[in-house]
């Protein structure tokens, strides 16, 4: 069973749990909402700040896409071409190391020999079993993992079944381009930083997260398509509404995923703005909308931030 989990980490789960956790959670938490797209602004999920000494771009990434979503808009490629340094949430190469896989498995394993059944209600356990049967996987595969890990695994498997793959994510695309063009690659946090967001949740909160995933997983395709369309049209208001509405019943988790991380990131971003090199900062699209977003924090500090 552990062999299967390691295979899942290598192919999909590791990349989704880490670089794609915001995308996946926003989709799940907001999937019961009906949101109408706003009028097209002929914009993209790309913002720029011009300082006296450099240009810093902020690109909102969708972490799982399909081959049909390429090529990306030229304005995104232009921002990449102008950047000397490219910054990601994580160093994607680090995610694929055996060491990282072992760290993830260690964090995802319950303490004191407990099992999934010990950590969630009987009702939630039976729902997990039922959904895994639909995906043609036995529940024993995830019996020795924490609820948050099972939740992310189910989302990963379902997105993969729908044809969406982290291999086509915006962040991975530009990461590979940065390597090919020998640009300097930087990251804002580590895999452990991201995983600890979930690991710090109580068992009750993890049970709630897992039940929410199970409740909405059948409508995942429609929800993701709604988010994807908002991203493609630069519709920041729709994506903001999805996030605000989706996390209104889970404000603590929303703050951990967004506000708290943004405050830490801003320390590094301030350094980018003071450098004489150009930067492209690639983060999940959800980090660039809302009152606690990176964009709003920059404006609160007096920067002029323009959507491209």
VEXVEXLUM-600369 format. One record per residue (C-alpha): residue in three letters; x, y, z. Coordinates in steps of 0.2 Angstrom, whole numbers, plus 2048, in hexadecimal, padded with zeros to 3 digits. Example, Ala and Ser with C-alpha at 12.3 -4.5 7.8 and 13.67 -1.06 7.14 Angstrom:
2
ALA83E7EA827/SER8447FB824/
***
This chain:
308
UNK800800800/UNK80E80C804/UNK8158087F3/UNK80580E7EB/UNK80581E7F5/UNK8178227F0/UNK8128207DE/UNK80482C7E1/UNK80F8387E9/UNK81B8387DA/UNK80E8397CD/UNK8018457D3/UNK7FD8467E6/UNK80D84E7EC/UNK80C85C7DF/UNK7F985F7E3/UNK7FB85F7F6/UNK80986B7F6/UNK8088777E7/UNK7F68747E3/UNK7EE8747F4/UNK7E68857F2/UNK7DE8817E1/UNK7D78717E7/UNK7D08777F8/UNK7C88867F0/UNK7C087B7E3/UNK7B986F7F1/UNK7B487C7FD/UNK7AB8877F0/UNK7A487A7E5/UNK79387B7EC/UNK79288D7E8/UNK78A8947D8/UNK7958A37D2/UNK7928AC7C2/UNK7A18B27B8/UNK7A48C57B8/UNK7A58CF7A8/UNK7B68CB79F/UNK7C38D87A2/UNK7CF8D2795/UNK7DB8CF7A3/UNK7E68C17A9/UNK7EA8BA7BA/UNK7FA8C47BA/UNK7FF8D47C3/UNK80E8DF7C3/UNK8178EB7CE/UNK8248F77C6/UNK8308FE7D2/UNK83E90B7CE/UNK84B8FC7CD/UNK8418ED7C6/UNK8318E57C1/UNK8288D77CC/UNK81A8CD7C4/UNK80E8C27CE/UNK8068B47C4/UNK7F78AA7CB/UNK7FA8987C7/UNK7ED88A7C5/UNK7F787B7CB/UNK7EE86E7C1/UNK7E98707AE/UNK7E886679E/UNK7F286678E/UNK7E386F786/UNK7E687E791/UNK7F7882788/UNK7FE88D781/UNK7FD89A790/UNK7F98AC78C/UNK8078B5785/UNK8078C2792/UNK80C8B579F/UNK81A8AF794/UNK8208C1792/UNK8208C37A5/UNK82B8B37A6/UNK8378B9799/UNK83A8CA7A2/UNK83D8C17B2/UNK84F8BE7B8/UNK8498B47C7/UNK8398A97C8/UNK8318A67D9/UNK8258977DD/UNK81C8927ED/UNK8288837EE/UNK83787C7E4/UNK82E86F7DA/UNK83D8657D7/UNK83E8627EA/UNK82D85B7EA/UNK83284C7DF/UNK8418467EA/UNK8408367F5/UNK843841804/UNK83484C801/UNK82983D7FE/UNK82F83580F/UNK82C846818/UNK81A847811/UNK816835816/UNK81D838827/UNK81384782A/UNK80383F822/UNK80583082E/UNK7FA83083E/UNK80382F84F/UNK80482085B/UNK7FE81384E/UNK7ED81B84C/UNK7E481883B/UNK7D8822831/UNK7C981A839/UNK7CF81F84A/UNK7D0832845/UNK7BF83483C/UNK7AD83083F/UNK7A6820839/UNK79B82A82D/UNK7A9832825/UNK7B3822824/UNK7A581981A/UNK7A482880E/UNK7B682780B/UNK7B5814808/UNK7A68177FC/UNK7B08257F2/UNK7BF81A7F0/UNK7B580C7EA/UNK7AF8177DC/UNK7C181B7D8/UNK7C58097D9/UNK7D180A7E7/UNK7CF8007F8/UNK7CE80B808/UNK7DD80180F/UNK7E880B804/UNK7E581B80F/UNK7E181281F/UNK7F1818828/UNK7F082A823/UNK7E983A82A/UNK7D8841824/UNK7E085081C/UNK7EB845811/UNK7DD83A80C/UNK7D3849807/UNK7E18507FC/UNK7E383E7F5/UNK7D183D7F0/UNK7D284E7E7/UNK7E28497DF/UNK7DB8397D8/UNK7CA8417D2/UNK7D38507C9/UNK7DF8437C1/UNK7CF8397BB/UNK7C88497B4/UNK7D884C7A9/UNK7E085A7B4/UNK7F28577B8/UNK7FF8617C2/UNK80B85D7B4/UNK80286A7AA/UNK8018777B8/UNK8068897B5/UNK8138887C3/UNK81B8787BC/UNK81B87F7AA/UNK82488F7AF/UNK82F8857BB/UNK83587A7AD/UNK8378897A2/UNK8428927AF/UNK84D8827B0/UNK84F88279D/UNK85389479C/UNK85F8947AC/UNK8558A17B5/UNK8578A27C8/UNK84A8987D1/UNK84489C7E3/UNK8368977EE/UNK82B89F7FC/UNK829890807/UNK82D87D809/UNK82286E807/UNK82286B81A/UNK81C87D81C/UNK80D879812/UNK809868819/UNK80A86F82A/UNK7FA879826/UNK7F0869825/UNK7FA860833/UNK7F686E83F/UNK7E386B83D/UNK7DA86284B/UNK7D3850847/UNK7C1858847/UNK7C786583A/UNK7CF85882F/UNK7BF84D830/UNK7B585D82B/UNK7C186081C/UNK7C084E817/UNK7AD84E817/UNK7AC85E80D/UNK7B7856800/UNK7AC8477FF/UNK79D8517FE/UNK7A385B7EF/UNK7AE84F7E6/UNK7A084B7D9/UNK79E85D7D4/UNK7B18607D3/UNK7B28617C0/UNK7A586F7BF/UNK7AD8787CE/UNK7BE8777C6/UNK7B887D7B5/UNK7B088C7BD/UNK7C08917C6/UNK7CA88D7B6/UNK7BF8997AC/UNK7C18A77B8/UNK7D48A57B8/UNK7D48A57A5/UNK7CA8B57A4/UNK7D38BE7B1/UNK7C38BE7BC/UNK7CB8C27CD/UNK7BA8C67D4/UNK7B28B57D1/UNK7C18AC7D8/UNK7C18B77E7/UNK7AF8B37EA/UNK7B28A17E8/UNK7C08A27F6/UNK7B68AD802/UNK7A68A3800/UNK7AF893801/UNK7B8896811/UNK7AB8A081A/UNK7A7891825/UNK7B988D827/UNK7C289E82B/UNK7D0896835/UNK7D588B826/UNK7D389981A/UNK7DF8A4824/UNK7EC897826/UNK7EB894813/UNK7EB8A680E/UNK7EE8B481A/UNK7FB8AC825/UNK8068A6817/UNK8058B780E/UNK80B8C081D/UNK81B8B581D/UNK81D8B680A/UNK81C8C980A/UNK82D8CA813/UNK8358C1804/UNK82B8CB7F7/UNK8318DB7FF/UNK8438D67FB/UNK83E8D27E9/UNK8378E47E7/UNK8478EB7ED/UNK8528E17E2/UNK8598E77D1/UNK8548D77C8/UNK8428D37C1/UNK8388C67C9/UNK8298BA7C5/UNK8208B47D4/UNK8158A57D0/UNK8088A07DD/UNK7F78987DE/UNK7EA8A47D6/UNK7E18A57E7/UNK7EF8AE7EF/UNK7ED8BD7E4/UNK7DA8C17E7/UNK7D18C77F7/UNK7D58D3805/UNK7E28C980C/UNK7EB8C57FB/UNK7FD8C97F6/UNK7F68D67EA/UNK7EC8DF7F8/UNK7FB8DE804/UNK8068E67F7/UNK7F98F47F4/UNK7F88F7807/UNK80A8FA807/UNK8089077F9/UNK80D8FE7EA/UNK8049007DA/UNK7FF8EF7D4/UNK7F88ED7C2/UNK7EF8DE7BB/UNK7F58DA7AA/
***
